[in-house]
Amino acid sequence: MTTDMSGEVPRPAPSAASSTPGGAPHGHERPIEPIDSTPITFAQHVDGAWLSWSVVEVDARAVPGALGARCLIFTRPDCIRRVWNYPANWRTLDGAALAALSWRR
């Protein structure tokens, strides 16, 4: 996987012509690398309370209006956030960095 100078994983915008129905790539296109679907959990302290989060990278090629082939999904019982632009090393970030990342688009 290659990254640009900022460490961000380039995520090209999807194209209706770039995949078959259901998101499978055409034979001439390179498939995306396998995704480690093991969620990472972290806690965030907000206003005197600890919030428990889970974050996982998912294949977003079948998501209508997707901004890339993959995204991160941050969840807790009362909130879901989707992040399209994130560093390739997101799994190595600490809880504070993941909490900050959850606010990106």
N, C-alpha and C positions, 0 to 999 in steps of 0.2 A: 504494500500500500504506500503510495507516495503522498507527501504533504507539501504545502507551499511554505514560504518563508515564515509565516506566522504559526506554523504547526497545524493549521486547519486542514482537514481532509476535504479535498475538492469534491463537491457534490453537484454534478451537472443536472440541470433542470430536465425533468422527464418530457418525453415527446410522445404524442399519441402514435406516431409511426415507429417508435423505438422498441415496442414490445408487442407480443401477441396478446389476445384477450387473456386475462388472468395473470398478466405480468411476466410471462416467460420470455426471455430474450430471443431474438432471431438468431439463426446460426452464425451470422457474420459478426455478432456483437460479443464482447467479452462479458461473461457473467460476473457479478460482484462477488467478492470474497465471502466465504461463510461468516456468519455472525455468531458471536458467542452470546447466546440468549440467557446466560446466567445473570439474574438481577443483582445489582449492588444496592445495599441499604445504607442509609446514613441518617443521623439525627440533626435537627436544626433547632437552636434555641431562639424562640421568638416571644417577646412580651411575657417572660417568666414561664413559658411552657415549652416542652420538648416536642417537636413534630417529627414523626418517623416517615421517611421517604424511601421509595424504591425507584431505581432507574435501570432501564434496559434499552439496548439498541435494537431496533426493529427494521425489517425490510419494508419500505414505504412505497414501493413501485406500484402497488395497486390502490394507493390512497388518492382519491380525487383531489386535484389541485396540489399534489405533492411538490415540494420545493427541492427534492433530491431523491436519490435511491434509498437512503436510510435516514433515520432520525432517532433521537433519544426520546423516550417516554418517561416522564417523572410522575409518580403517583403517590398519593396518600389517600385515606378514606374520603376526604372531602375535596380533593383537588387533582386535576390532571394537567400536565404541561407537556407540550411537544417542542423539541428544540431541533432545528435543522442544521445549524452551523456549530460545530463543536470540534475540539481537538482530538486527534487520533489517539492520544494517550488519556482519554477521559476516565478510563478505569483506574488510573493511578492517582487521580485527584482526591484530596481529603474532603471531608464533609462540608467545610466552609466553601471550598472551591466548587463543589457540586451544587450547593445551594445557590451560589452566584450564577453558575452556568444555567440553572433551571429558568432563569429570567431572560435568557437570550432567545432570539427567534431563530 
